[in-house]
Amino acid sequence: MGLIVRLRQSPALAGLWLVFLLAACSRPADRTQLTFHGQSMGTTWTVHAVYAAAVAPAIRADVERQINSRLRELDRRYSTWKPNSELNRLNRAPVGKRFRVSRDFAKLLKVADRVWQRSEGYFDPTVFPLVDAWGFGPSRRTTAPTAAELTALRHRAGWRFIRLRGQDVLRTTDVTLDLSAIAKGWAVDAVAADLDKLQALGYMVEVGGEVRLHGRKPDGTLWRIGIEQPDPAGRSISRVLELSDISLATSGDYRNYRVVNGQRLSHTIDPHSGHPVTHSTASVTVLLPDCGEADAWATALLAAGSKRGLAIANNWRIPALFIDHDGQGFRTTENRWFTDQLNRYTEDEEVP
C-alpha cells in the first residue's frame, strides 16, 4: 500500500508534475534515509539518500554540503538568468569566433547534439527566440508573431548553426542557447555521481521533476514514482512506476499554454515550423540510464507528438510512454522498450 508523501509543481517546468510515493511500512534498523530539499537552477530539488543507520548521522552534513555545492556550480554554469553564467557568456560571444567552454559544458553539448541528430531536430536548444515570440518568454508578449517576424526569427534559431570541436563552440549566426530542457537532468546525474562517491547505498535524486534512482529504499522495496494524468482541470495520478537504477524524465505542456484570439497555444514549439505544436500529445515519459539524456529525449518526443515521436523512439530503442488527448479522455501508449524496462523489475522481484 502506497502513501503519497509529496505533491508539488516545479515552477520552471511547463506542466510537469511528478508524485513521489514511499511505502507505508516500517524500516529495518540497519538502514535509514536522509532527506534533503532546496531550490536551485530556477526550480526545487529533493534528494533521498540511503545509508547504514550507524553511518548516517556522521555523513549527513557532508552529503548536504556536497549537494548544495554541486547545484550552485551548475547553476553558475547553465543559468539563463545569471548574466555572467557560462551559458550567457557563450551567447554573448562574437558570431563566427570560437568560444572555449568548460569540460562539463562540452560533454553536455555533445549529448544535446546527439539527441538533436537522432530526434530529427525535434530537440533544439536554440528555439528560445521563438518561444519568447509566442508569449512564453520574458517579453510576455500577448499577440502572435507575424509571418515576417517568424521568418526573421527562424534565421536566428537552429542547432545547425552550432559547431562543436572538443571544448570549442562556434555560433555561425546569432543563435541563443537555452539548455533548460537538458540542464536539470544533467544536474540530477551530477548529484547522483557525488552520492556514488559518498557511498550511498541507494538514492532518489530529483531536480525540477527529473529523477534518477539507484538501489532501493531502506525497507528494501523499489522506488515508486507517480506520473500525473495530464489534465489541466485537476490533479490525479495516471501511472505509478516501481523502479531502480534508472532515470526518468517527463515533459508535458498541459499546464503551460496561452489563448490568443480564441486559439489555445502550447508552449512547446515545433522547431521545423516555428509554431506551437498542434498535435494531441499531452505528455511523454522516458526511461534511460542517464537523466540528462532522458530529459532531452522527453522534450524531443513531446515536440514530435506520439505519431512521429513513437517511430523515432522505436528507431533508437528509447523507452517511451505517450499520453494523448483522445476526445473523451486520455489514451496511453508505451513502446516495447518501455514495457520491457518495467518487466525487468517485476522479474527481479520474483527471483527468490
Number of C-alpha atoms within 10 A of each C-alpha: 7 12 11 13 11 10 12 12 16 18 13 14 21 19 23 26 27 23 21 22 20 19 17 12 11 8 14 11 11 12 18 22 21 17 14 16 14 13 15 16 24 18 16 18 22 17 25 19 28 24 24 15 16 12 12 18 12 10 14 15 10 10 21 15 10 15 20 16 13 15 22 14 13 21 22 18 22 24 21 20 13 14 12 15 18 21 23 20 15 20 18 15 15 15 15 14 12 18 18 16 19 11 12 13 17 18 14 16 20 15 16 22 21 13 20 20 15 16 23 15 21 24 30 30 24 22 24 21 20 25 20 16 23 27 20 22 14 9 10 11 13 14 12 15 17 10 9 8 12 19 13 11 19 18 12 20 24 20 22 16 15 19 15 15 11 12 17 15 20 19 23 16 16 17 25 21 23 20 21 19 23 27 25 31 28 26 26 28 25 20 23 26 12 15 22 14 9 14 12 21 19 24 27 26 27 29 28 26 28 28 30 29 28 23 20 20 26 23 18 12 16 21 22 21 21 19 19 21 19 27 16 11 7 8 12 13 14 14 13 15 16 15 24 21 18 17 27 28 31 29 30 27 23 19 18 16 17 16 11 13 10 7 8 12 22 25 26 26 24 24 25 14 11 20 20 19 20 14 15 17 27 24 29 30 24 26 27 21 14 19 31 28 26 32 29 31 34 30 24 29 29 30 32 27 23 26 13 13 24 21 14 18 23 14 11 10 14 20 24 29 24 27 23 19 16 11 8 6 9 18 14 16 15 17 17 15 17 19 13 12 15 17 12 11 16 13 9 9 11 7 6 4
